[in-house]
Amino acid sequence: MRELRGVLLAVLTACGAEASVEGASGQAPPPGMLGCGPDFCGIADEYCMIYVSDQGDANQYRCAPFPSGCASNRHCDCLIDGRLGLTCEGDAESGLTLTSLGG
């Protein structure tokens, strides 16, 4: 998936879009992708995980694969699954973003 992101950024750059190898922040995600901080996640097999710092550090972003139990049930309820301190937004079509507050 990382190689695909690099190719997509190269194509965006070649087409005149503002993109860089450092990340995709501020760029509209390509079809089938979800913006996740400086990166893009594949909507079909990944969600965006955001770790929000309450210590003044920069927030951390990463694309994470759906847990096996959520691969065919891509909904917030499945990702949160009773874990405290998490929020989730989005849906299977637009992509899911899970946020962990504090830390």
N, C-alpha and C positions, 0 to 999 in steps of 0.2 A: 504494500500500500504506500510506503514512503516513496518508492521509485515513481509511482503514479503521480503523487503530489508534485514531485520535482518536474516531471514531464508537463503536468498541467500549468505549473508556474512558468516554465519555459515557453509554452504556447501562449499564455497570457501576455508575457513580455514581448514575444515576437509580433503579437497582434496590436501592440501599442498600449496595453494595459499596464498600470503601475504595479509591478510585482517584483519581489526580490527573493533571493535564496534564504534570507533571514526569516522570512515568514510571509503570511498572507493577510496580516492584520489590515483591516480597512477594505479588503477586496471582497466583491460579491462572490460567493462560492460557486464553482462550476456545477452543472446539473449532477445530481446524485451525491453532492458533498454538503457538509455542514461546517460553517466557520467555527473554529475552536481556538481562540487566542490567535497566535501567529500561524496557525496550521489549518488544514481541512481534514475532516473525518468522513469516511465513507458511510452514508446514511444506512445502507443495507446491512453493514456488519460491525459498525462502531458507534459509540456515543461519545460526546464531549464531556470530560470530567474536569471541573474547575475547583481548585483548592483556593479559597479566599483567605488571605492572611489577615489576622487581627493583630499582628506584631509589627506592621509597617513594611513588611517585605512585599515584593511583587507577588501577585497572584500567579498560580501555576496552572497550566493547561496541558491536557494530554488526551489523545484519542485512545479509547479503551474498547476492546472487543466485548460484545454482549456476552454475559454469562450464558452457559449452555441452556439453562432453563428459560432464558429470555430471548433466545435467537429467533423463535417463531412467535413470540409474544412481546414485541417491542413497544412496551408501554411503561410509563413512569412507575406505576404500582409494582411492576416486576423488578425494576432496577432498585427502587428504594427498599422494598421488601422488609418493612419494619425497622430499618436502621435509622437512628436518631441523628439530627444535625444535618440532614440532607434535604435539598429541594430539587425538584425536577420540573422541567418545562419542555414543551414540544410534543411531537407525535411521530408515529412510524413514517409518515410521508415527508415531514419537514426535517426530521432528525431530533434526537433527544439530547438535552444538556442536563447533567447532574452536577449540583453545586454543593460542596462541603464548606460550611461556614466555620471560621475560626481555625487557628492552628499555625 
